[in-house]
Amino acid sequence: MFGYVQYDYPNLYVKDLMLYKALYCGLCKGIGASCGQMARLGLTYDVAFLSALLHNIKGVDIAVEQQHCIEHMIVKRPIARADELTCELGALNTVLSYYKLSDDAADGDRRKHTRLLFRRGMKRAQRRYPELVAIVERFMREQAETERRALPSPDMAAEPTACMMRALSEHFLADMGTPDTAQLFYEVGKWIYLIDALDDYEKDAKKGRYNPFVLSFGKRTRTELMEENGEEIAFLFDTMFYSMREHLAKIAFHFNRDLTDNVILRGIPLETKRVFLGKPRSKMTVKI
């Protein structure tokens, strides 16, 4: 369920692109500091976005410095300093990567042994951030149980992942959290689960894997699915977009909100449209 949180490049200010790059590289440094160098292989934009969102809500200033990194050993580049929040998010990135690869292994993915690369990082995360890891483990168990029960409802299928994101928001924000921050994280988690399920619709149907859209609408091609049930599926996602907009507008940010607004209000709907049309997943427009 990684790789779906994207920005809308044509409407992204240059300053925010530079900030996103710095946060992405800073998260990579944070992963190395909290979980070791091998765990940096699981670096994702999804958690880099959480870094932007949480730093802004918590009012934790982002110190951008000229640093070297593994890929850029000669020329320094702007990188966000790996503060404590970034290091804990690095641990979250590692734990989520480990569980994603474990899920792939259970589905028979040929890359199943890749998760061994994250085992040491997972253990380091458990020692340093036991409460964080406990949250992820709890809801990953609930997600596995939900899928084992083969529930046909997309809403019910996405509930554990949505609740995990809400619990993570409460963990990171503590007394700075509000009902609006909790609900925003809940909706983002729900969207991530369901957009991944819709994107994998045909693949899961062919391989007989659990997918709430397959159970709800039957096995067919993606084109047939969208022609016959597109309005119902669009309503499901539009409801999430409406909720995101409503709660995002009520959240007090300490810094400029242009980057997070771009991702939530423009990037997420555009990625949804991409999946609706059955287009292949693209990498970020600008290579980091």
C-alpha positions as CSV (number, residue, x, y, z in Angstrom):
1,M,0.0,0.0,0.0
2,F,3.0,2.3,-0.6
3,G,3.5,4.8,-3.4
4,Y,0.0,6.3,-3.7
5,V,0.5,9.6,-1.9
6,Q,1.7,12.0,-4.6
7,Y,1.9,15.7,-5.2
8,D,0.4,17.6,-8.2
9,Y,3.6,18.8,-9.8
10,P,2.2,21.5,-12.2
11,N,0.5,23.2,-9.2
12,L,3.4,22.8,-6.7
13,Y,5.4,25.9,-5.8
14,V,9.2,25.6,-6.3
15,K,9.7,26.3,-2.5
16,D,7.4,23.4,-1.6
17,L,9.1,21.0,-4.1
18,M,12.5,21.9,-2.5
19,L,11.0,21.3,1.0
20,Y,9.6,18.0,-0.1
21,K,13.0,16.9,-1.5
22,A,14.7,18.0,1.8
23,L,12.1,16.1,3.9
24,Y,12.5,13.0,1.7
25,C,16.2,13.0,2.1
26,G,15.9,13.9,5.8
27,L,13.6,10.9,6.3
28,C,16.3,8.7,4.7
29,K,18.8,10.0,7.2
30,G,16.2,9.4,10.0
31,I,15.7,5.8,8.9
32,G,19.5,5.2,9.1
33,A,19.7,6.8,12.5
34,S,16.8,4.8,14.0
35,C,16.9,1.5,12.2
36,G,20.2,1.1,10.3
37,Q,21.4,1.6,6.8
38,M,19.7,-1.4,5.2
39,A,16.3,-0.1,6.3
40,R,16.8,3.0,4.1
41,L,15.9,0.8,1.1
42,G,12.3,1.1,2.1
43,L,12.2,4.9,1.9
44,T,8.8,6.2,0.7
45,Y,7.2,9.4,-0.2
46,D,4.1,8.4,1.8
47,V,6.0,8.8,5.1
48,A,7.8,11.9,3.8
49,F,4.4,13.4,3.4
50,L,3.5,12.5,7.0
51,S,6.7,14.2,8.0
52,A,5.6,17.4,6.3
53,L,2.1,17.2,7.9
54,L,3.2,16.4,11.4
55,H,6.1,18.9,11.6
56,N,3.6,21.6,10.5
57,I,0.8,20.7,12.9
58,K,3.2,20.2,15.9
59,G,5.1,23.4,15.0
60,V,8.5,21.7,14.9
61,D,10.8,23.8,12.8
62,I,12.5,22.0,9.9
63,A,16.2,22.8,9.7
64,V,17.5,22.4,6.2
65,E,21.2,22.0,5.9
66,Q,23.7,21.3,3.1
67,Q,24.8,17.7,3.6
68,H,26.3,14.7,1.8
69,C,24.3,11.5,1.4
70,I,24.9,8.0,0.1
71,E,23.8,8.8,-3.4
72,H,25.4,12.3,-3.5
73,M,28.9,11.8,-1.9
74,I,30.6,14.6,-3.8
75,V,28.2,17.5,-4.0
76,K,26.1,18.5,-0.9
77,R,22.4,19.0,-1.2
78,P,19.7,20.5,1.0
79,I,18.6,17.9,3.5
80,A,16.2,18.3,6.5
81,R,18.0,17.6,9.7
82,A,16.9,14.3,11.2
83,D,15.3,15.5,14.4
84,E,13.6,13.1,16.9
85,L,10.2,13.3,15.0
86,T,12.0,12.4,11.8
87,C,13.8,9.5,13.4
88,E,10.6,8.1,14.8
89,L,8.9,8.5,11.4
90,G,11.9,6.6,10.0
91,A,11.1,3.7,12.3
92,L,7.5,3.9,11.2
93,N,8.6,3.7,7.6
94,T,10.7,0.6,8.4
95,V,7.9,-1.2,10.3
96,L,5.4,-0.5,7.6
97,S,7.9,-1.7,5.0
98,Y,8.4,-4.9,6.9
99,Y,4.7,-5.6,7.2
100,K,4.1,-4.8,3.5
101,L,6.8,-7.3,2.5
102,S,5.3,-9.8,5.0
103,D,1.9,-9.4,3.3
104,D,3.5,-9.8,-0.1
105,A,5.2,-13.0,1.1
106,A,1.9,-14.4,2.3
107,D,0.4,-13.7,-1.1
108,G,3.2,-15.7,-2.8
109,D,5.3,-12.7,-4.1
110,R,8.6,-13.9,-5.5
111,R,10.4,-11.1,-3.6
112,K,9.3,-12.5,-0.3
113,H,12.9,-12.9,1.0
114,T,13.4,-9.1,0.7
115,R,11.8,-8.6,4.1
116,L,14.8,-10.3,5.7
117,L,16.7,-7.1,4.8
118,F,14.4,-5.2,7.2
119,R,14.4,-7.7,10.1
120,R,17.3,-6.0,12.0
121,G,15.7,-2.6,11.4
122,M,12.4,-3.9,12.7
123,K,14.1,-5.1,15.9
124,R,15.8,-1.8,16.4
125,A,12.4,0.0,16.0
126,Q,10.9,-2.3,18.6
127,R,13.6,-1.5,21.1
128,R,13.5,2.3,20.5
129,Y,9.8,2.9,19.9
130,P,7.9,0.0,21.4
131,E,4.6,2.0,21.6
132,L,4.8,2.9,18.0
133,V,5.5,-0.6,16.9
134,A,2.7,-1.9,19.1
135,I,0.2,0.4,17.4
136,V,1.2,-0.9,13.9
137,E,1.2,-4.6,15.0
138,R,-2.2,-4.3,16.6
139,F,-3.9,-2.9,13.5
140,M,-2.0,-5.1,11.1
141,R,-3.3,-8.1,13.0
142,E,-6.8,-6.7,12.8
143,Q,-6.4,-6.0,9.0
144,A,-5.2,-9.6,8.5
145,E,-8.2,-10.9,10.4
146,T,-10.6,-8.7,8.5
147,E,-9.2,-10.0,5.2
148,R,-9.3,-13.6,6.5
149,R,-13.1,-13.1,7.1
150,A,-13.4,-12.1,3.5
151,L,-15.7,-9.1,4.2
152,P,-17.2,-7.8,0.9
153,S,-17.7,-4.2,2.2
154,P,-15.0,-1.8,1.1
155,D,-15.7,0.4,4.1
156,M,-15.3,-2.5,6.6
157,A,-12.3,-3.8,4.8
158,A,-10.5,-0.5,5.1
159,E,-11.4,0.1,8.8
160,P,-8.3,-1.4,10.4
161,T,-5.9,0.6,8.2
162,A,-8.0,3.8,8.7
163,C,-8.0,3.2,12.5
164,M,-4.3,2.6,12.5
165,M,-3.6,6.0,10.9
166,R,-5.9,7.7,13.4
167,A,-4.1,6.0,16.3
168,L,-0.7,7.1,14.8
169,S,-1.9,10.6,14.6
170,E,-2.9,10.5,18.3
171,H,0.5,8.9,19.1
172,F,2.5,11.6,17.3
173,L,0.4,14.6,18.1
174,A,-0.5,13.7,21.7
175,D,-2.3,16.7,23.3
176,M,-1.8,18.7,20.2
177,G,-4.2,16.4,18.3
178,T,-7.8,17.3,17.7
179,P,-10.9,15.5,16.4
180,D,-10.1,17.1,13.0
181,T,-6.5,15.8,12.9
182,A,-7.7,12.3,13.9
183,Q,-10.4,12.2,11.2
184,L,-8.1,13.5,8.5
185,F,-5.6,10.7,9.3
186,Y,-8.4,8.2,9.4
187,E,-9.7,9.3,5.9
188,V,-6.1,9.2,4.4
189,G,-5.6,5.7,5.8
190,K,-8.9,4.6,4.4
191,W,-8.1,6.1,1.0
192,I,-4.7,4.4,0.9
193,Y,-6.2,0.9,1.6
194,L,-9.0,1.3,-0.9
195,I,-7.0,2.9,-3.7
196,D,-4.5,0.0,-3.4
197,A,-7.3,-2.5,-3.5
198,L,-8.9,-0.9,-6.6
199,D,-5.5,-0.6,-8.3
200,D,-5.0,-4.4,-7.7
201,Y,-8.5,-5.3,-8.7
202,E,-7.7,-7.4,-11.8
203,K,-4.6,-8.9,-10.4
204,D,-6.3,-10.0,-7.2
205,A,-9.3,-11.4,-9.2
206,K,-7.0,-13.5,-11.4
207,K,-5.0,-14.9,-8.4
208,G,-8.0,-15.4,-6.1
209,R,-6.7,-13.0,-3.5
210,Y,-8.9,-11.1,-1.1
211,N,-10.2,-7.8,-2.5
212,P,-13.3,-6.1,-1.3
213,F,-14.1,-4.7,-4.8
214,V,-13.9,-8.2,-6.3
215,L,-16.3,-9.6,-3.6
216,S,-18.6,-6.6,-3.9
217,F,-18.8,-6.4,-7.7
218,G,-17.6,-9.7,-9.0
219,K,-14.7,-10.7,-11.3
220,R,-14.5,-8.8,-14.6
221,T,-12.1,-6.4,-16.4
222,R,-11.4,-3.0,-14.9
223,T,-13.2,-1.4,-17.8
224,E,-16.3,-3.4,-17.2
225,L,-16.1,-2.7,-13.5
226,M,-15.9,1.1,-14.0
227,E,-18.6,1.1,-16.7
228,E,-21.1,-0.8,-14.6
229,N,-20.2,0.3,-11.0
230,G,-18.1,3.5,-11.6
231,E,-20.7,5.8,-10.1
232,E,-20.9,3.8,-6.9
233,I,-17.2,3.6,-6.5
234,A,-16.7,7.3,-7.3
235,F,-19.2,8.1,-4.6
236,L,-17.2,6.1,-2.1
237,F,-14.1,8.1,-2.9
238,D,-15.8,11.4,-3.2
239,T,-17.1,11.0,0.3
240,M,-13.6,10.5,1.5
241,F,-12.4,13.6,-0.4
242,Y,-15.2,15.7,1.1
243,S,-14.3,14.6,4.6
244,M,-10.6,15.3,4.0
245,R,-11.3,18.8,2.8
246,E,-13.7,19.6,5.7
247,H,-11.3,18.5,8.4
248,L,-8.1,19.8,6.7
249,A,-9.7,23.3,6.7
250,K,-10.2,23.2,10.5
251,I,-6.6,22.2,11.4
252,A,-4.3,25.0,12.6
253,F,-0.9,24.8,10.9
254,H,2.1,26.6,12.3
255,F,3.8,27.1,9.0
256,N,2.9,27.4,5.3
257,R,0.2,24.8,4.3
258,D,0.8,24.9,0.6
259,L,2.6,21.6,0.4
260,T,0.1,19.6,2.4
261,D,-2.8,21.2,0.7
262,N,-1.3,20.3,-2.7
263,V,-1.0,16.7,-1.8
264,I,-4.3,16.2,0.0
265,L,-6.5,18.4,-2.2
266,R,-4.9,17.8,-5.6
267,G,-2.4,15.0,-5.5
268,I,-4.7,12.4,-3.9
269,P,-7.7,13.1,-6.3
270,L,-5.4,12.9,-9.3
271,E,-3.9,9.6,-8.2
272,T,-7.5,8.3,-7.7
273,K,-8.3,9.4,-11.3
274,R,-5.2,7.6,-12.5
275,V,-6.4,4.3,-10.9
276,F,-10.0,4.8,-12.2
277,L,-8.6,5.0,-15.7
278,G,-6.4,2.0,-15.2
279,K,-3.2,3.8,-16.1
280,P,0.1,2.5,-14.7
281,R,1.5,3.9,-11.5
282,S,4.0,6.6,-12.2
283,K,7.0,7.8,-10.2
284,M,7.2,11.3,-8.8
285,T,7.5,13.8,-11.7
286,V,10.8,15.2,-10.4
287,K,13.5,12.7,-9.5
288,I,14.9,13.3,-6.0
